[in-house]
Amino acid sequence: MATPQKPVVEDHQAVTSESALSGKPEYPGQTLGLVALILSFFMQVPALIMGILAWVWSDRAGVSNVPAKVAVAVSATLIVIGTLVLIGWVVLVASTIGQFGEMNGFDLMGEDFFS
């Protein structure tokens, strides 16, 4: 009869490997979480996606990934702020253009202006 084999990796067990430089164990999603945190200040949408991926990978391994969580929070906050600024800018430009329509544009300059 065959002998029972032990599973290589049990469910919800953190698979870690030692880093060559620091000697500290690495966990799944650690590097992706750091990259997402750095990118969250420059490119919010890709950083948000990468932060969520790193967070899910670390969560499945049973490890808390703080840089990924911070990257998701920073990216989402900056996306909301950027959207509000864009809406405000569009409203400002639209109201300014509307005021130029009331002044009749170039009609106030006279006919000799363009000749």
N, C-alpha and C positions, 0 to 999 in steps of 0.2 A: 504494500500500500504506500501511497505517496504521503510524505510528511507535509503537514500544513505550513504554508509560507506566511511570514509576517509582512504586513503592508509596508511599503517603503516610506510613504508619507501618510500620516493619519489626517483625518479631516480637521480643519481649523487649527492646524499646527503651523507656527511661523517657521518658514524655511529661511534660514539666515546663512550668510557666508561672511567670512572675515575680509575686511577691506585691506588692501595691501599697504596703504599709507598710514592709516590711523589704528588699525588692529581692532576697531569696533565692528560689531556685526551689522551687516546691511540687511534690510528687509525689502520685500517687493513694493515698488512704487516710491522708494525713497528718493532716487535720483530724479524721477519724473516729477515728484512733488516740489523739489528744489528748483528745477527748470521752470515749472509752472509759476512758482512764486516770483522768480526773477522776471519772467515775461508778463506777469500780471500788471506791471507798471507801464508796459509799452504796447502790448497787443492783448487786449482783454479777452476776446472771444476764443482764440486758440489756448490761452492760458486757463480759461474757465474749463474748457474741454479736457485739457491735460490734467488739471487739478482734480476734476471729478474722477477721471480714470485712475489716477494715483491713489485717491482716497478709497475707491472701490477695491483696488488690488490689495492695499494694505489692510482694509477691513476684512477681506476674505482670508488673509493670512493671520488675522487676529492681532494686528499691531496698530497702534494709533499713529497716524501720520499727520503731525501738526503742520508742517509746511504746506501740505496739500490742502488742508482745511483753511489755512490763512490765504492761500492763493485763490481758492474759490470765493472767499468772502471779499477779498480786495478786488478781484475781477468783476464780481457781480455789482459791488458798490460803484466802481468806476464806470461800468456800463450804464447803470441807472443815472449817475450824475452826467455822463456824456449825452445821454438821450434827452435829459431835461435841458441841458445847455443848447443842444441842437434845436429843440422845440422853441426855446426862448429866442434864439437867433432868427429862426424863420418868422416868428411873430414880429420881431423888431424890424426885419427887412420888409415884410409885407406892409406893416403900418407906415414905414417910411416911404415906400413906393406909392402907397395910397395917398399920402399927403402931397407928393409931387403931382399926382393927377388933378388935385384941386387947384394947383397953381397954373395950369395949362402948359406945363412943360417949357418949351423953348419960345413960346409965343410972347413972353414978357421981355425977351431980349431985343426984339425989333427985327425988321426985315433986313437992315444993313449989316447985321452981325455976321452972316455967312457969305457976304459978297466981297 
